[in-house]
Amino acid sequence: MANQAFSEAADLMVGAGGIYFRRSDDENQLHFLGNCTEFNITTDVTTVEKYSSMNKKRELMAAVTTQTKASGSIVLNEYNMYNLALGLYGTEGVHVQTGTTLVNESYTVPSVPGIIELKDADGNRYVNVTGVAVAPASAVLPEAKFAPATNVSADGLTMTDAAGGQIVLNGTGYTGTSDATFVFRITHSGTPTAGDFDGYTIEAASNALDLTTASGTYVTMTGTAGSTSLTLTVAGVTMTFTLTPADMFTVPSGIMTFNVTAGMSTFKEGKDFVLEDESIRGGLIKIKKDGAIKAGDTVMISCTIPDASYVTVSGSAAGKITGELLFLGDPNQGNALMIEAWKCNIRPDGDLTGLIGDDFGEFTLQLDIMSDYENHPKHNWVRVA
């Protein structure tokens, strides 16, 4: 009895091993499926039974096996392209991306916020894009505008003083490289006369501190007797002050402001668009909501596309997957079995998990192991060694 117990314990199985598969439509060698957390084989036997009807005991008189079926399952957790083709019931292919440099390639902005997709002429997505620059279709000129107010025109370019004088802005000559708020004030040496700039002094600067200290980008101009207009230029922005015969400016005006937007020949990453590592890898440029790019704009994109070849998987394109399976056991306990199944149908079963999740992903393949008596008459469908 002790020897029998020892023998039974020695035959217990705690298995491990490697699984290999070769698709029938693949001329290459066996492919190692990597780490598989489960491998099971099931043999289903179908029988027809005959029971006696000669007495109430109705004992079994005969049992005949009418068919046998061998099947199996494999749980994989290595997500290489070969395995994914099996798990998606698909086929492998190769996409060759020809390296090129895009220079001012035209794209239309679909929406804001939105996404621009970089693709080739055949609709294939560019991958691993680098050196991205986004520019307007034509250079955006700088502009100066007053903030909206009851005494400001709809286009923001003209302000009318309560006493009738007008100020017109032209910011197209702005020389700064960043947006700014400009300040100015109007004073008079005595009592203003309608329709005459005599005695008026106008001071303007690129910020309030410069105006207060009369430093930095600071300019001043004094009107002359009989003049009805006066033009002041600060950092390339012109301010034209005009008086009709009945008009004056309220003095002292206090400090007034207008906003200047810098011109641009290229949009700014982080302000107008975003390049994220995971998104630009798939050729995606994200357009920001509050940037200078508007829905429907045409933008010019320059970037570098690398030379590359990528293995691709066409899901659900196989129709049928057949091939040869080899298992080489390396168990913790039990016999080191070698199992060969020369003719298998293989198909996915259940979810392809872990694409997003907190645990390792895995997926299951089901096998139907078919007879290969013609090529292996001694073993029929499987050999265990």
C-alpha positions in Angstrom: 0.0 0.0 0.0 2.9 2.4 0.8 4.4 1.9 -2.6 1.0 2.4 -4.3 0.5 5.7 -2.4 4.0 6.8 -3.4 3.3 6.1 -7.0 0.1 8.0 -7.0 1.7 11.0 -5.4 4.6 10.9 -8.0 2.1 11.0 -10.9 0.3 14.1 -9.7 0.7 17.0 -12.1 1.5 20.7 -11.4 2.3 21.7 -15.0 4.3 24.3 -16.8 5.8 24.4 -20.3 6.0 26.1 -23.6 3.4 26.1 -26.4 4.3 26.5 -30.1 2.0 26.9 -33.1 2.4 27.0 -36.9 -0.4 28.3 -39.0 -1.1 26.3 -42.1 -0.9 29.4 -44.3 2.5 30.4 -42.8 5.6 29.1 -44.4 7.7 30.2 -41.4 8.8 28.0 -38.5 6.9 27.2 -35.3 6.0 30.3 -33.3 6.5 30.3 -29.6 3.3 31.7 -28.0 5.1 33.0 -25.0 3.8 32.8 -21.4 0.5 30.8 -21.3 -1.2 30.6 -17.9 -3.4 27.6 -18.8 -3.4 24.7 -21.3 -6.1 22.1 -21.1 -7.2 19.2 -23.4 -10.6 17.7 -23.3 -11.7 14.4 -24.9 -15.5 14.2 -25.5 -16.8 10.7 -26.1 -20.3 10.2 -27.4 -22.0 6.8 -26.9 -25.2 5.1 -27.8 -26.6 3.0 -24.9 -29.1 0.1 -25.1 -31.1 -0.8 -22.0 -33.2 -3.9 -21.4 -37.0 -3.6 -21.5 -37.6 -7.1 -20.4 -38.1 -6.3 -16.7 -38.4 -3.3 -14.5 -34.7 -3.2 -13.7 -33.9 -2.1 -17.3 -30.2 -2.8 -17.0 -27.7 -1.5 -19.5 -27.2 -4.2 -22.1 -24.7 -2.5 -24.4 -22.8 0.8 -25.0 -21.3 1.7 -28.2 -19.0 4.7 -28.9 -20.3 6.6 -31.9 -17.8 9.5 -32.0 -14.9 11.1 -30.2 -13.8 14.7 -30.2 -10.6 16.2 -28.8 -10.5 19.9 -28.0 -8.5 22.2 -25.8 -8.0 25.7 -24.6 -5.0 28.0 -24.1 -4.9 31.2 -22.0 -2.2 33.6 -23.4 -1.0 36.8 -21.9 1.7 37.9 -24.3 0.4 40.5 -26.7 2.7 40.3 -29.7 1.3 40.6 -33.2 1.3 36.9 -34.0 -0.7 36.1 -30.9 -3.0 39.1 -31.5 -3.7 37.7 -35.0 -4.9 34.5 -33.3 -6.8 36.3 -30.6 -8.6 38.6 -33.1 -9.2 35.8 -35.6 -7.2 37.7 -38.1 -4.1 37.8 -40.3 -0.8 39.4 -40.1 0.5 41.9 -42.6 3.3 44.5 -43.0 2.8 48.2 -43.6 5.8 50.0 -45.0 5.9 53.7 -44.1 8.1 55.7 -46.5 10.1 58.3 -44.7 9.4 61.9 -45.8 9.3 65.4 -44.6 6.1 67.3 -44.9 6.5 71.0 -45.5 3.4 73.2 -45.2 1.0 70.4 -45.8 -2.6 71.7 -45.9 -5.1 70.5 -43.3 -8.6 71.8 -42.4 -9.4 72.2 -38.7 -12.6 70.1 -38.1 -13.6 71.7 -34.8 -12.3 73.5 -31.8 -11.4 71.8 -29.6 -10.6 69.2 -32.2 -8.0 66.8 -33.6 -6.1 66.8 -36.9 -5.1 63.4 -38.1 -1.9 63.1 -40.1 -2.4 60.5 -42.9 -0.8 59.6 -46.3 -2.6 59.9 -49.6 -4.0 56.3 -49.2 -5.5 57.1 -45.8 -2.8 55.3 -43.8 -2.1 57.0 -40.5 1.4 58.4 -40.0 3.1 57.0 -36.9 6.0 58.2 -34.7 5.8 61.7 -36.1 8.4 64.2 -35.0 9.3 67.9 -35.5 5.7 69.1 -35.8 5.1 72.8 -36.6 1.7 74.2 -37.3 1.3 77.5 -39.1 -1.6 79.6 -40.5 -2.3 79.4 -44.2 -1.1 83.0 -44.4 0.7 85.0 -41.9 -1.6 86.5 -39.2 -1.0 90.2 -39.0 -0.8 91.9 -35.6 -3.8 94.0 -34.5 -4.8 96.5 -31.9 -8.3 96.9 -30.5 -10.1 98.7 -27.8 -12.1 96.6 -25.3 -15.8 96.5 -26.2 -17.6 99.5 -24.8 -20.5 101.8 -25.7 -18.2 104.4 -27.1 -16.1 101.8 -29.2 -17.0 100.7 -32.7 -18.0 97.1 -33.4 -14.6 96.3 -34.9 -12.8 97.7 -31.8 -10.7 100.1 -33.9 -12.4 103.4 -33.1 -13.1 105.0 -29.7 -15.2 108.2 -29.5 -14.6 110.5 -26.6 -17.5 111.9 -24.7 -16.5 115.4 -26.0 -16.5 114.2 -29.6 -12.9 113.5 -30.4 -12.0 110.2 -32.1 -9.1 107.8 -31.7 -8.4 105.2 -34.5 -6.0 102.3 -34.0 -3.9 100.5 -36.5 -1.9 97.7 -35.0 -0.6 96.0 -38.3 2.8 97.5 -37.7 3.2 96.2 -34.2 6.8 95.1 -33.6 6.4 93.1 -30.4 6.5 89.3 -30.3 3.9 88.8 -27.6 0.4 90.2 -26.8 0.3 93.3 -24.7 -2.0 95.9 -23.2 -1.0 99.5 -24.1 -1.7 102.6 -22.1 -2.1 106.2 -23.0 -3.4 109.5 -21.6 -4.4 112.9 -22.9 -3.7 116.1 -21.1 -3.9 119.8 -21.9 -1.8 122.8 -20.8 -4.8 125.1 -20.5 -8.4 125.1 -21.7 -9.1 123.1 -24.9 -10.5 124.8 -28.0 -12.9 122.8 -30.1 -11.4 121.5 -33.3 -7.8 122.4 -32.5 -5.0 120.3 -31.0 -3.1 123.3 -29.7 -2.0 122.6 -26.1 -2.8 118.9 -26.1 -0.2 116.4 -25.0 -0.6 112.7 -25.7 1.6 110.1 -24.0 1.6 106.3 -24.7 3.6 103.4 -23.6 3.6 99.6 -23.8 2.7 99.3 -20.1 1.6 101.4 -17.2 4.9 101.5 -15.5 6.6 102.9 -18.6 3.9 105.6 -18.8 4.3 106.5 -15.1 8.1 106.6 -15.2 8.4 108.0 -18.8 10.7 105.1 -19.7 10.9 102.0 -21.8 8.5 102.0 -24.9 7.3 105.5 -24.1 6.4 108.2 -26.6 4.9 111.7 -26.3 3.6 114.2 -28.7 2.3 117.8 -28.4 -0.3 119.3 -30.7 0.2 122.5 -32.6 -2.1 125.4 -33.2 -4.6 124.9 -36.0 -4.0 121.1 -36.3 -7.1 118.8 -36.4 -5.3 115.5 -36.2 -2.4 114.0 -34.4 -0.7 110.6 -35.0 1.3 108.8 -32.3 3.3 105.6 -33.0 4.3 103.3 -30.2 6.0 99.9 -30.9 4.7 100.1 -34.4 1.1 100.7 -33.4 -0.3 104.0 -34.7 -2.9 106.0 -32.8 -4.6 108.7 -34.9 -6.5 111.4 -32.9 -9.0 113.5 -34.9 -11.0 116.6 -34.1 -13.8 118.0 -36.1 -14.6 121.7 -35.6 -17.0 121.0 -32.7 -15.1 118.3 -31.0 -12.6 118.1 -28.1 -11.1 115.5 -25.8 -12.0 115.2 -22.2 -8.9 116.2 -20.2 -7.2 115.1 -18.1 -8.3 111.7 -19.5 -6.7 109.5 -16.9 -5.0 106.3 -18.1 -6.8 104.5 -20.9 -5.9 101.2 -22.5 -6.1 99.1 -25.6 -5.0 95.5 -26.4 -2.5 94.5 -29.0 -2.3 91.0 -30.4 1.1 90.0 -31.9 1.2 88.7 -35.4 2.2 85.2 -36.1 3.8 83.0 -38.8 3.4 79.9 -36.7 1.1 78.7 -34.0 2.4 78.0 -30.5 2.5 74.5 -29.0 0.8 74.4 -25.7 -1.2 77.6 -26.4 -2.8 76.8 -29.8 -2.2 73.1 -30.1 -1.0 70.2 -28.0 1.4 67.3 -28.9 1.1 64.4 -26.5 3.5 61.5 -26.6 0.8 58.9 -26.9 -1.3 60.8 -29.4 1.4 62.1 -31.8 2.7 58.6 -32.0 -0.5 57.9 -34.0 -0.3 61.1 -35.9 -2.8 63.1 -33.8 -2.5 66.9 -33.2 -4.9 68.3 -30.6 -6.3 71.7 -31.2 -6.9 73.8 -28.1 -10.2 75.5 -27.3 -8.9 79.0 -26.4 -6.0 79.3 -28.9 -5.7 81.2 -32.1 -6.8 78.3 -34.3 -10.5 78.4 -35.3 -12.8 75.7 -36.6 -12.7 75.6 -40.4 -9.3 77.3 -40.6 -6.7 75.9 -43.0 -3.4 75.3 -41.3 -0.1 74.3 -42.7 1.7 71.4 -41.0 5.4 70.6 -41.3 6.8 67.4 -39.7 9.2 64.5 -40.2 7.9 61.0 -41.0 10.4 58.2 -40.3 11.1 55.2 -42.5 9.5 52.2 -40.8 7.9 48.8 -41.4 5.1 47.8 -39.1 3.5 44.4 -38.5 -0.2 44.8 -38.8 -3.2 42.7 -37.8 -6.4 42.6 -39.8 -9.0 41.4 -37.2 -11.7 38.9 -38.2 -10.1 38.5 -41.6 -8.9 34.9 -41.3 -12.1 33.0 -41.9 -10.4 29.9 -40.6 -7.2 29.3 -38.7 -5.6 25.8 -38.8 -2.2 24.6 -37.9 0.1 22.5 -35.9 0.4 22.7 -32.1 3.4 21.5 -30.0 3.6 21.5 -26.2 6.9 20.9 -24.4 6.2 20.4 -20.7 8.5 21.4 -17.9 6.3 20.7 -14.9 6.9 21.4 -11.2 5.4 18.0 -10.5 4.7 15.2 -12.9 6.0 13.9 -16.2 7.6 16.2 -18.7 5.1 15.6 -21.5 5.5 16.5 -25.2 2.2 16.8 -26.9 1.9 17.2 -30.7 -1.4 17.9 -32.4 -0.8 18.1 -36.1 -4.1 19.4 -37.3 -6.0 22.0 -35.2 -8.7 24.5 -35.8 -8.1 27.5 -33.5 -10.4 30.4 -32.6 -10.6 33.1 -29.9 -13.0 32.6 -27.0 -14.1 35.6 -24.9 -12.6 39.0 -24.3 -9.2 40.3 -25.2 -8.6 41.8 -21.7 -6.1 44.3 -20.3 -6.1 46.8 -23.1 -7.0 49.2 -20.3 -7.0 47.8 -16.8 -5.2 47.4 -13.5 -4.1 43.8 -14.1 -2.2 41.8 -16.7 -4.3 41.2 -19.8 -5.0 37.8 -21.2 -7.1 36.0 -23.8 -8.3 32.5 -24.5 -8.0 30.3 -27.6 -10.1 27.3 -28.2 -8.8 24.3 -30.1 -10.6 21.6 -32.1 -8.0 18.8 -32.6 -8.7 16.9 -35.7 -7.6 13.5 -37.0 -4.5 13.4 -39.1 -4.5 9.6 -39.7 -3.2 10.0 -43.3 0.1 11.5 -42.1 0.3 10.0 -38.7 -1.4 6.6 -38.8 0.1 5.4 -35.5 -1.0 8.4 -33.5 -4.1 9.7 -35.4 -4.6 13.2 -33.9 -2.2 13.6 -31.1 1.1 12.2 -29.8 1.9 12.3 -26.1 5.5 11.4 -25.3 
